[in-house]
Amino acid sequence: MVFLIGTENFHKAMKIYFERFAWGNTELKDLMDVFQESLGELSQEHPALDITRWNSDWLGTPGTNTISLNWTSGESKGVFT
């Protein structure tokens, strides 16, 4: 999560989370909502910053990640999927 949203936003989110839910019970959704909230408008800049999707992809999907590279011979770049 730190890598995805950055150290500053992570610290900001954790501060909000612990202040908001001090001495109470929470669910994972509460933490994910605070992460999304801490990103503010930044979350609209790239689909990777969609915390709901990140939660589903990383925490809700069993198994290991698969990364593949699609490229065409003679071109200097490819696309990771």
C-alpha positions as CSV (number, residue, x, y, z in Angstrom):
1,M,0.0,0.0,0.0
2,V,2.9,2.4,0.8
3,F,4.3,1.8,-2.7
4,L,0.9,2.4,-4.3
5,I,-0.2,5.6,-2.5
6,G,3.2,6.9,-1.3
7,T,4.6,7.3,2.2
8,E,3.1,10.7,2.9
9,N,-0.5,9.6,1.9
10,F,0.0,6.4,3.8
11,H,0.9,8.2,7.0
12,K,-1.9,10.7,6.5
13,A,-4.4,7.8,6.1
14,M,-3.1,5.9,9.2
15,K,-3.4,9.1,11.3
16,I,-7.0,9.6,10.1
17,Y,-7.8,5.9,10.7
18,F,-6.5,5.7,14.2
19,E,-8.1,9.0,15.2
20,R,-11.5,8.2,13.7
21,F,-11.7,4.6,15.0
22,A,-9.9,4.9,18.4
23,W,-11.2,2.4,20.9
24,G,-13.7,1.0,18.5
25,N,-14.2,-1.9,16.2
26,T,-13.6,-1.7,12.5
27,E,-13.7,-3.8,9.3
28,L,-11.2,-3.9,6.5
29,K,-13.6,-1.7,4.5
30,D,-13.1,1.1,7.0
31,L,-9.3,1.1,6.5
32,M,-9.7,0.9,2.7
33,D,-12.2,3.8,2.7
34,V,-9.7,6.0,4.7
35,F,-7.0,5.1,2.2
36,Q,-9.3,6.2,-0.7
37,E,-10.3,9.3,1.2
38,S,-6.6,10.3,1.9
39,L,-5.9,10.2,-1.8
40,G,-8.6,12.8,-2.6
41,E,-8.6,13.9,-6.2
42,L,-5.3,12.1,-6.8
43,S,-7.4,8.9,-7.0
44,Q,-8.9,10.1,-10.2
45,E,-5.6,10.4,-12.0
46,H,-4.9,6.7,-12.6
47,P,-7.0,3.5,-12.4
48,A,-4.3,1.9,-10.2
49,L,-5.2,4.3,-7.4
50,D,-8.7,2.8,-7.1
51,I,-8.4,1.4,-3.6
52,T,-11.5,-0.8,-4.0
53,R,-10.0,-2.4,-7.1
54,W,-6.6,-2.8,-5.3
55,N,-8.4,-4.4,-2.3
56,S,-10.1,-6.9,-4.6
57,D,-7.1,-7.7,-6.7
58,W,-4.5,-8.0,-3.9
59,L,-6.5,-9.1,-0.9
60,G,-9.6,-10.7,-2.3
61,T,-8.0,-12.8,-5.1
62,P,-6.2,-16.0,-4.1
63,G,-3.1,-17.1,-5.9
64,T,0.0,-15.4,-7.2
65,N,0.2,-12.5,-9.6
66,T,1.0,-13.1,-13.2
67,I,2.8,-10.5,-15.3
68,S,3.2,-10.7,-19.0
69,L,4.9,-8.5,-21.6
70,N,3.4,-8.0,-25.1
71,W,5.9,-6.6,-27.6
72,T,6.4,-6.6,-31.3
73,S,9.8,-7.4,-32.9
74,G,11.6,-4.3,-34.0
75,E,9.8,-2.0,-31.5
76,S,11.6,-0.4,-28.6
77,K,8.7,-0.8,-26.1
78,G,6.2,-3.3,-24.9
79,V,3.1,-3.4,-22.8
80,F,2.9,-5.1,-19.4
81,T,-0.4,-6.8,-18.6
